[in-house]
């Protein structure tokens, strides 16, 4: 299991907007997340929740640049969470290890550069298709086939353009990226084994502090750690290879306990 730690360098993220907008605060948090057990830092400089404001590419890059420069020098593995074409191009030039795109790399103009790079690509599905999350109702019974159709189309396009299939990681989306009905997200979590078997590619799951968990528990984002951890462990047990989380320490501890409880195998 690889743990992606979320670092929002934004003023309007739904759970921690503004806390890490200043470069010094972002760097301190980045180092803290590594110390807490993060394998990869997932840096986002433009929010994607339904109430977020748009961010110009130069602003997004300005927020990211000092963190990328320092943390790469310190040996951290970095993922850039962006759907902006200019920011993606900038990130590729920085030789980051990962690109994470909520649009699932919809812009074919970037494909030659993706093919020429070594970055791993997190191909995310969302019901809105382009841009930040929106409030769309999708019945739980319809969501799985929508996800399958999306991945079939996008994987074919990327590999045809020369992107090696083994560089792809699939993210089905969660919360508002799947719709307004909490049961839609729960349906996708239950069907992760089917999704993994269908494509034979690694899965990344990001449930941390999401709206569908808060709706069930009635807790605000700041108090949704236990619900997030429960969903993360469920995802791990059902085939997730990567978990994207705000709290890498809690997840790392839970995974250690889970491993200790597994039956011992005879030599």
Secondary structure, 3 states (H helix, E strand, C coil): CEEEEEEECCCCCCCCCCCCCCHHHHHHHHHHHHHCCCCEEEEECCCCCCCCCCCCHHHHHHHHHHHHHHHHHCCCCEEEECCCHHHHHHHHHCCCCEEEECCCCCCHHHHHHHHHCCCEEEEECCCCCCCCCCCCCCCHHHHHHHHHHHHHHHHHHHHHCCCCHHHEEEECCCHHHCCCCHHHHHHHHHCHHHHHHHHCCEEEECCCCCHHHHHHHCCCHHHCHHHHHHHHHHHHHCCCCEEEECCHHHHHHHHHHHHHHCCCCCC
